[in-house]
């Protein structure tokens, strides 16, 4: 009988010192790190969570240093505390000495690291020694209140390194904590300026990490099989512009996931010495998914037990916050209510299920890799089915599909009500139960009505039966009243939360009115956190947050135009604004100060609109006098008049290369011109009513026109051939391309804006919300947002992918004729018939605004005020004075 080969993969645990199972794929990292460490003596080794810092040092660097003649001392961790709990003992010094002594009793007279090291180094003679501090971020995260003891630790360690040139130190730390070292760098020789970043595994490293351990135990892991497995491990989820999800191969592989999958595969196959693992042994996706799913299950079970919490709380957090409805990785900000204690979060990070990243002083959490999304969802669903009550399982499914088939009724509903009594239901479970009760009550009422009718027909002969049925009816009504009371309580709770959110929003507005930005931001964030319905905060809360943030951007008005303002646009570099007016003039203003720079006058009627050339050196304006005119942007000198239209020109733009000009007119045509000479090149004829706008595609190869004949049309620029017709149900005011040219947005007389697929003319989404005609629409520079301007005195911001409304820009007192983004997408300029142009800060989604609000609020707060606000975690507040 053939002998089974031993499993050469370590799974989810780090390699240990002198581990006989080889750590492969890191030869280049070992060589570069060893050279840097030997040469510089004090080095910081950092990486993303799960890259394998501990394994590299334990299994490869330590043996290499020992071969070079170094004495590598025991690994130092900061998870030790004095047994007697004495506050007089520095816990970081204690942990360091305890680690170096490997738990042996120590002479308590050595109260400082300097004293300890003087004694310890005598036993080493002249042999150079190495200190290896593993998971050094523990110094920064454990005991946030003992700041002085941390400073003392770094000071003593730095002094020892300064005095002893024969002492080397390597600090291994997660990269998201690097910034936390800054307050202490000056205490260490060289200020910790020498560092090495350990990346995740690239394709070649991952192949080596799979094949070489197998070869060590005399098993061949075939190239095709290893490549197939690496491809599966590298898979990432990508959301395309059309909203569809695709799976592509990423650049890196998580070492922990590789080890977990390979160890599980080996256990399943049990290969024999001299055997081969072929491509047919690697299932399409199933094995990787199942291995990672089992790893997820075991980790959740262990973390829940260690922290004495319900597994469901962890699984719900993954399912609802770390994975989006579209099946993508979501992100959770650390200063938010994470729904889990920080200790649980830290355990999940240490297990490499999630990754922590610091941005602008705020901690964010997400799944460690896209590859975990599918296994997590599959194993959560399986766990929910096996461990939750019928009500919990149905509610979980119903909250996603709203399918009435899932609602409880009859015996199921009674059992669900009995189970729910005395339990703290989640919001969606409460809503599910209420909906089930409403439906059951309606069903009972129908039965009662039918029964009463039947009894009336039978008449007095069945009177006794009627009385009996009447008793049943009374009982049903009593039950219904009890149900109504329960529903009323749930509704009251929801109404109270909504009321509180609106109260907080009102307090934010009051604070803003008295210029108290700190209070305004605080109340606005609390309003956002207090209540949400269908995943969205209360509208008043959103408005409060927008207004509080808007007050910090110092917007200004361009009020020097006395008549209705038709148009306003940014220059390509975002430093200037061009505005037009009914008073036969236009202005160029400084985009930051509002100062008037250039005055344009020349049209024989009102200026209707204008744009900058791509290089910002020329201006192009249109007017009611049937012309478009070219100007020198620096001086306002008129360069040329484009004459040829027989009715007013409604729009004019430059081609992307600035060599041609495209105009639209109420004479039912669009015309192409040579920008240098003003010579007419072509006329696009086909619309049966005035053409309201005409634009080039980003590559200049197509032209898009909009018309009052209820159509938008796509044309080939070179030939003038009509390509696609987009039919509407009302007049169109404008039509634009997305930045990549694959989508089209149209602004409509019927108060809506429509999104289209440019190539096919297929309608993708409708933006509904304006109460007046939509005059203009544009995409943000990144194509992710849409901005519309309307007769209802407002501009609105939308999510391009879904058509969801993000923000309302309220402030104008008359129709908003145009709204555009600055080139970087961070500002918006609007023009209105109220005679003003307004500049606004660009808005993101609620989470982005909440993050910015917290970032803006934090500098106002002391440490105590930070804690009292209950909006930040303790680590963040500890950094405040």
N, C-alpha and C positions, 0 to 999 in steps of 0.2 A: 504493500500500500504506500502511495507516494506521500511525502511529508509536506504538510501545509507550511507556507512561508509566514513568518511573524509579521505583524502589522507595523510598517515603518513610519506611519504618520502619527503625529502627536495629538491631533484633534484641536479642540479650542483652548488648550493650555499652552503656555510658553515652553520653549525648549529650556532644559536645565543645564547647569554647568557640567561639562564633560559628557553631555548626552550622546550616546552611541549612535542614535538615529541622526543622520547628517542634516544640517540646515543648508539647503542648496538654493542657488539663485542669487546669493548675496556676496559673491566673490569680489566684485568690483566695489561694492559698498564697504566691505571689510578692508580692502586694500587702502582705499582713500581715507577711511576713518582712522585706521591705524597710523598712517603716515602723518595725518593732521594731529592726532593725539600725542604721538611721541614727540613731534616737533614743537607743539605749542603748550603742552603740559596741562592746560585747563581748557576744557572743551564742553560745549553744550550740544547734546545729541537730541534733536527734536523731530517729530513726525506727526502725521495724522494718527488718531486713535486706531489701533489695530494693524499698524504697519509692521510691527515685530521688533521694536527697539530692544526689549528685554531678551528676546530669543537671540538676536544678533550679538549682543554683548555677552550673554551667558555661554552660548554654544560656540561662538567663533572668536570674539575679540579677547575675552579673558584668556583662553588657551594661547592665543597669539602673543599676548603681552607676557605671559609666563615664559614662553619660548625665547622672548627677547631679554629675559633676566629680571623681569619685574615681579615684585611680591604683590599679588592682587588680593586685597583684603576682602572679608565677607561683604556681601551686598548690603547697602544701607537703605532702610525704609523708615518712614516716620509714623508708623502705626503702633508705637510703644508709648506707655505712660507710666510715670512713677507709681509703684504699688501703693505707697502711702498717700498718694494724691497731693503731696505737698506743693503749694503754689510757689515755694521758694526755688524749686528745681525747674530749670528751663527744659520744657518737654522736647524740644528739638535737639538740644545737646544730649539729653537722656536717651532719645531714640538712636542717635548716631553712635554713642558709646555702646549702648546695649546691642546694636546690630554688629558692631565690630568685635565685641566680646562674645557674640553668638549666644547671648542669654546667660552667660556665667555671672556669678556674683562679682560685683566690682567694689573697689575701695571707695567709699562715699566721700573721701576727702578730695577726690578729683572733681571739683565743682565746675571747672571750665574745660572746654575742649583743648585749649592750649596746654593746660597742665597734663591732661590725659595724653596728648600726642607726644609731649616731651618724654613721658615715661614709655610709651609704646614704641617709639622709633628706636630707643636704645636696644630693644630686643631684635631689631631688624639689621643692625650694623649699618653698613654702607649700601645696602640693597635698596634700590628705588621702590617706592610703594605706590599703589594705585587705590584711590577711593572711588567707588562706583555708587552714585546716588540714583537709585531706581525710583521711577514715578515721583520725580522731584516736585511735581505740582502739588503733592500732599502738603508740603511746607506752606504753600500759598492758600490752601483751602481748609486745612484743619485749624480749628481755634482762631477764627477771624478777629477775636477781641484781644489777643495777646501780641499786639503789634511790636511792643518794645522787646519782647523775648525773641521775636523773629529777627529784629535788627541786631540784637546781641549775638544770636546764632551766626548770622552772616559775618558779623564783625570778627568773632572768634575764629571762624573757619578761614576767613580772609587773612587774618594775622598768621595762622599756622602755615598757610600756603605761601605767604610773603617771606616768612623766616626760613622755610625748608624747601630748597630748590630740588630736593630729592623726593618730593611728594607731588604726585599727579592726581587730578580729579576730573571725573567725567560725570556730567549731570544729564540724565535722561528725562525728558519732559514732553508732554503733549504740546503740539504747536499752538493750540488755542490758549495756552497759558503763558506764552512767551512775554507778552506785554506786562504780565503781572510781576516779572522779574525786575522791571525798570527801577523801582525804588531802592533796590538792593545791589545793583550792579557795581556801583562805585566802591562797595566794600570788599570786592573780590579782585585780586590782581588781574589786570587786563580787562576789567569790566565785563567779563564774559563775552567778549567780542568775537571769539573764535567758535564757530558752530558748524554742525553738519546736519543736513536735512535728509532723512530716510524716506524715500518715496514708497508707495504701494508697489506691488510687483508688476512689471511690464510683461509683455507676452513671452519674451525669451526667458525671463526669470521665472515666470510661472511654469513654463514647460520643464525647466530644470528642477523646480521644486516638486513636480509631479513624477518625473521619470527617474531621477537619480536615486531617491530613497528606495524605489522599487528595485532598481538594479543592485543596490546594496544587499538585498535579501534574495538575489538571484531570480528576479521576476522581470520580464520585459514589458514595459508599458509602451505599447506601439505608438509611433509618431501620430498616426491618424487619430487614435483614441485620445491621446493627450491633447492634441489640437482641438478636437471636438469638445473636450471638457473645458479647456481654457476659453473657447468661444462662448460656451454657456455661462461661465463665471464672469465673463466680461460684459455680458449683455446689460444694456441700459435702456430705459424707457424714454422715448422722445416724443414730444407733442408737436405735430406739424402745424403750419399756419392755418390749415383748414380745420383744425381742431381734432383731427384723427390721431390716434396713438400708434406709434410704430416702435419696433425693438431693433436696436442697432448694437454693434460691438463697440464698447468703450475702450479706453486706453489702459486701464489698470485692473488688477485682480486683488481682492482683499485676502491677505495671507491667512487670516483666521478662517474665512469661508473655504478657501482651498483645502486647508487641513481638515476641516469638518467633513467636507464632501469626500475627500480621498479616504479618510479613515472609515467612513460609513460604507463607501463602495468596496473597500477591501474586506470589511466584515461580511458584506453580502456575497461577494464572489469567492472568498477564501481560496485565493490562487495557490498553486503548488510550487515548490521550488523548481526552477527551470521552466515555469509556465509563462504564458503571455496574456496580457490584457489587451484585447483587440477592440476595434471601433464598435463592433456589434454589442460589446458589453456596456457601452455608454448609451443609455436610453435618450430619446430626443430631448426631453427636458425633465422627465419625471424624477430621475434619481437626484439631480441637483436640488429640485424643489423639495423633495421629500427629506433629504438630508438636512437642508437648511431649516425646513419646517420642524423637524424633530429637535434640532438645536434650539430653535426659538421656544418650543414647548418646554424643554428641560430648563432653559434659562428663566423663563417666566415662573415656572413652578418653584425653582430655587429662590429667586429674588422675592417672590410673594411670601414664601415661608420664612425667609430671613428677616423680613420687615413686618411680618404679621399683618398682611393685608390680603384682601380678596384678589385672586387672579384676575377676575373680571375687570377690576379697575385698571390693571395694567393693559389687558387686551383691548379694552375700550379706548384707552389712550392711544395705542398704536392704530387702531381701526379708524378712529374719528379725527385724530389730530395729525398723526404722522403720515397718513395715507389719504390722498384727496379722493373725491368722488370719481375723478377721471382715472384713478389707478396710478397716480404719480406720487413721488415723495413730497410730503408737506414739511413745513418748518414751524417750530414752536419757539417763541421767545422766552428766555429764562425768567424775565421779570414778570411774565404773565402768571395767572393762576394755572399752574401746570397740571392740576388735578391729582398729582402724585407728590409725595414728599421728596425733598432733594436727595435724601439717602437712597431712595428707590431709583431715582434718575441716575445717580452716580454708579450704582450697581449695574444698571443697564449699559452705561458707557463702558465700564470696566469689562463687561462681558462682550463688548464690541457689537452689540445689537444696534446701538445708536451712536451717533457721533456728535460731539460738542464743538461749536465754533464760536469764537468771539468776534463780533463786528461792532466797532464804535463803542466799545465798553459794555456791550450787551451780549449775553450768552444765548446762543441759538442751538436747538437740538433737531436732528433729523435722523432717519434710518441710515445705517452705516453704508448701505449700497442699494441701488435700484433693484439688484437681484433678489433682495429680501421681500419686495412688495407682494409678489404672488404667493410665496410660501406662507407669509404672515397671514394674509387674508384667508387662504385655504384652511390653515390650521386654526385660526380664530373661528371660522364658520363651523368647523368640526367640533371644536370645544363648546361653542354656544349650543349646538344641537344636543350634545351629550350631557351638559351640565346645567342648562338653564330651564326654567319652567316654560310651559307652553306660552304663557303670556309674554315672557321675556323674548323667546325665540320669534314669536309672531310679530311683536313690536319692533324687533331689530330688523326684520325683513320689510315690514310695512313702512317704516320710516324712510326706506329707500325707494319703494315702488308705489306706495299709496294704493295698493291693490285691495279692493273691498273684500275679495275672497279670503284675505288673511284675517279679517276681523273676527273676534270671538262671538259666539252666539249660543243660546241655550245652555246646556250643561257645561260646555267649555267656559262660557262667560261667568257662570256662577262659581266654578272652581277657580277661575282667574281672580274674581273679586275676593274670594275667601283667602287666596294666597296673598293678595296685595294688602290685606288689612294689617296695619301695624308696621308695614315695610316702607322704607324710604325709596319711592319710585324715582326713576330718572325722568327728566322732562318729557322725552319722547314716549316713554312707557305710560305716563300719566295721560298724554294726549291720545295714545292708542286706546287705552281703557275707556276714556271719555267717548271717543268715536264709536267704539263697540257698544257702549251703553246706549248712546243716542240711536244707533241703528236697531238695537234690540227693542228699545222702547217704541220706536216707530212700527216695528213688526208686530209687537203686542197690540198696539192701538189698532192696527189694521185687522188683527184677529178679533179684537173686541168689537169693532164696528160691524164686522161680518156676522159675528155671533148674535149681536143685538138685532140686526136686520132679520136674521133667520128666525129668531124668537118672535118677532112681531108678526111674521107671516104665519107661523104655527098658531099664534093666538093664545087664547086663554087655556086651551087644552094642555099646553105644556108650561103653564104658569109656574108650577113648582120648580120645574127645571130652570126656568128663567131666574127665579129667586136664587137658586143655587149658583147659577152662572154669575148673577149679580154680586154674590159674595166673593166669587173668584175675582171679579173685576175690581172690587174694593181692595182685595189683597194685592192685585197687580198695581193698582194706583198707589197703594201704600209703598210698595217696593219702588215704584217709579219716583215717588217723592223722595225716598231715601237716596235713590240714584241721583236725582236732581240736586239734592243737598251736597252729595259728594262732588258732583260736577261743578256746582257753584263754588265750593271751596277751592277746587283746582283753578277755576276761572278767576276767583278772587286773588289767588296767589299770583297768577299771571298778570292780572290787572295791577296788583300792588308793585310787581317788578317793573311793569311798564310805566306806572306812575312815578316810581322812584327815578327811573331813567330820565323822564321828562323834568322832574324836579331838579335833578342834578344838571341837566342841560340848561334849565332856566337860571340856576345859580352860576353856571359858567358864563352865560350872557350878561348877568348882572356884574360879575367880576370884570368881564371884559369892558363893560361900560365905564367902570371906574378905573380902568387901565391897570388892573391887578392881574398881570399875565400869569403869575404863578398859580393863583386860585382858579383862574379861567381854565388853564390846562388841566389842573387836578380834577376839577368837576367834570370837564369834558371827557376825560379818560374814564372816570367813574361812571358816567352816563353810558358810555360804550359798553362797559363791563356789566352793568346792572341788568340788562335785558336784551334778548334777541329773539327773533321769530323767523323760522325758516332760514336760520343761518345768517340773518341780517340784523343789525342793531336798529333801534328806534330811529326814525328819520330825524327827530329833534336832536338826538344824541349825535348823529352824523354831522348835522349842520353846526352844532356847537363845537365839535372838534375841528371842522373846516374853518370856522370863523376864528377860533382861538389860534390856530396855526397861521391863518391868513394875516392876523394882526402882527405876526413876527416878521413877515416878508416885506413890510413897509411899502405897500402898493401906492401908486400915485395916479392921478388923472391927467390926461392931456386935454385941458379945458379951454385952450386958446382958440378953438374953432367955434364960431358963434352959431353955425347952422348944423343941421343933422350931419352926422359923421358916417359916411358910407363904408369906409374900409380902413383897415390898419394891418400892416404886415411887418415882420422883422426883416432886417438885412441878413445875409447869409452868415455873418459872424455874430449876430445877435446883439450888436452894439447900438443899432439905430432902428427907428420905426418910421414907416411911411404911412401917413394918414391922408384921406381925401374927404372933400366936403361939398355940400351943395353951393357954397359961396364962390364957386369957380376957382378955388385954390386948393393946394395940397401942401403939406409940410413934411420935412424930415426932422425928427426929434431924437435926442439922445435917449436910449432905451433905459438908462439907469437914473438919470436926473430929470428927464422930461424937457430939457432945454431945447429950444427951437434952433435948428442948425441951418436949414435951407428952406426957402420959400419958392413954390412953383406956381406960376400963373401963365395961362396961355390958351386953355380950352375956352371955346365960345359958349360955354354952358357949365353946369355942375360937373366936377370931377366925380366919377363913379367908383373907380378902383385904381390900384396901382401895385406894381411889384418891383423888386430889385432884380438885376441881372445876376446870373450865378456867381460872377466875380465881385458883385457889389458895386461896380463902377458906373453902372447906368440904371436909369429908372424908366419904367414903362407905365404910362397912365392911359385911362380911357375916360371918355366923357359923353355927354348927351349930344355933342356936336358931330356925331358920326365918325370920329377919328380916334386913333390911338397915337400917342406921342412919346418920343424918346427924349431923355434928358441926361445931362451929366450929373451924377449923384453928388459930386463934391461941390459944384457951384450952382446947380439948378439951371444951367444953360440948356435951352432947347436944341436938340440935335436934328430931329426929323419928325415929320407928321405923316402917318400912314393913312392915306385917303383912298377910299374905294368902296366902302360900305355905304348903302343908301339909307340906312337907319342907324339909330344910336348903337354904339359898340357896348356890349354887356360884359366882356371879359377879355383879357389879354395876358399872355404868359410868354416867357422865353423858353426855348428848347433847352434840354439839360446841358448842351455844349455852348449855349449862348449865341449860336449862329443864326437861328431862325426865330420868328415870332409867330404866335398863333392867336387869332382874334375870333370872337364870336359876336353876332349882331342880331338885332331885331329884324333884319332883312332876311331871316331864315337861313343864313349861311355862316360858315366858319371859313376863315381865309388864312393862308400861309404866306409869310413875308420873309425877305432877306433882311436880317437885322442890321447889317453894315450899311446897306443902301436904301432900305425901305421899299425895295421893289417887290411887287406882288408875285408870288410863285404859283399859287393854286387856290381854287375855291372848292370847298366841300359842300355839295348841294344834295339834299335828300330830305331834310326836315320840312314839314309843312307849316310850321309856326315858328315864332322867334326862337333863336338859339340863345340860351341863357348863360352857358359857359362852355369853354373848350380848353383842354389841357393835354400835354404830352405824357406818354408813359415814361417811367424812370429811365428807360434805355433810348427814348426818343423815336422808337420804331412804330408806335401806334399813337392815335389821337382819340380822345374821348370827348364827346359833345353831349350836352343836355339841352332839352327844349321844352317849350310849352305845349308841344304836340304829344306830351305824355311819354316820350321815349328818350332813352340815352342810347347813343350809337358809338360803335367802335370802328375806327378806320385805319387803314394802312397808310403810314405817313408818306412814303415814297410815291405810291400810285394813286392814293385817294380812294382805294377800293373799300367799300363798306363790308365789315367783317361780322359784326354781331349787333342785334337790336335788343335792348333791354326795355320791355314794356311795363308801364305803370298804369295807375288808375287816375292820375291827376297830373297837373303841371309839375315840371322839375325846375328847380332854381339853380342847382349846380351838381356836378359829378366830378369825382377825383379818383386817382389810382392810389393804392397802398404803396409804401416805399419799395416793396419788392416787385410790384407790378402784377401780382397775382389776384388781387381783389379790387373791387370798385365799390365806392360809397356814393349814394345819390341823396340829395336833399329835396324834399317834396312839399308841395302845396298842402297836402293832407295832414300836416303836422308830424310827419314821420321821416326817418332816414332809413334807407335800405342798403343792405350789404350784399354784394354779388361776387360770384366767381368769374374772373375776367375772361377766361378761355372759353367757358361754355355758356355764360349768361345765366347760370343757375343762381336763384336767390338763396342766400345763406341765413340772413337774420333781418329783423325789423326793429329799429329803435323807436319805441313809443314812450311818450312822456310830455312832450311839448304841447301847449294848448294853443299854439298859433303856427302859421306857416314856418317851415324850416328854410332859412335863406342860404345857409352855407354849411358845409361839412368838410372836415379834414382829418387825416390820420396823424398821430404823433410820429416823430422821426423813427421810433423803433417799431411802429406798426401795431402796437399793442393796445392803443387807446384811440378813441374817436371823439372829436369835438364838434358840436353843432351850435348854430346861432339861430335865434327865432324871433318872430314878431311878439312872442309872449314876454319880452323884456329880459330874457335869460339866455345864458349859454349852458350847455350840459356836457358832461364828460361821461363816456361810456367805455365799457370793456369790449374791445373789438371782437374777441373770440365768441363771446356769448350774447352780446347786446345788452348786458346788464348795466344799469345806470350807476355811476360811481359818485358823481357830484353835480350840484347845481350852482352856477355862478350868478348870484343875485346882487344887484347894486344899481344897474341901469334903470332909468325911469321911462324909457321908451324902447322901441324895437331894437334888437341887437342884429345888426346887418352882417357882421363877419366876426369870426373868432379863429385864431390861428395859434400854433405853438411856436415857441422860440426854437432855434436850431437844435439845442440840446434837450428840448422837451420839458424843461423845468419851469418855464413861464408861459403865460398865455396872454395875448392881447386881444381885446374885443373893441368893436366900434359900434356906435349906436346913434339913433336919431335924436337922442337927448343932447347931442353936441359934444360928447366926450368919447375918448378912447381910454380904456382902463387896462392896467397891467395886473395880472393875478399870478400867484404862485401856482405851479402845476400840482394837481392832486393825484395821489395813488389810491389804492384800495384802503379799506378801513384799517387793516393790519399794518400797512405801511405808515399810515397817518398816526396810528397809535404808537408805533415804534418811534417815529419822529417826535411826537409829543413828549414821550418819556425822556428822550435824549435832550430835548429843549428844557424840560422841567428840572432835570437832575441838578444842573448848576445853581439853581435857586435855593437848593435845600442843604441844610446841615445834616449830619448823620442822624440826629434824633428826629428831625422833621421828615427825613427819608423813611424812617421806620414807621412814624405815625401815619404817613400817607398810605401805607399798606399796598403800594404799587410796585415796590422794588424788593428784590431778595436781600438777605442779610449781607451777602458778600459785596453787593453793590453799595449798600448803605455804609458798610464798614470803611469804604474808601473816602467817604465824605468827611469834612472836618467837624 
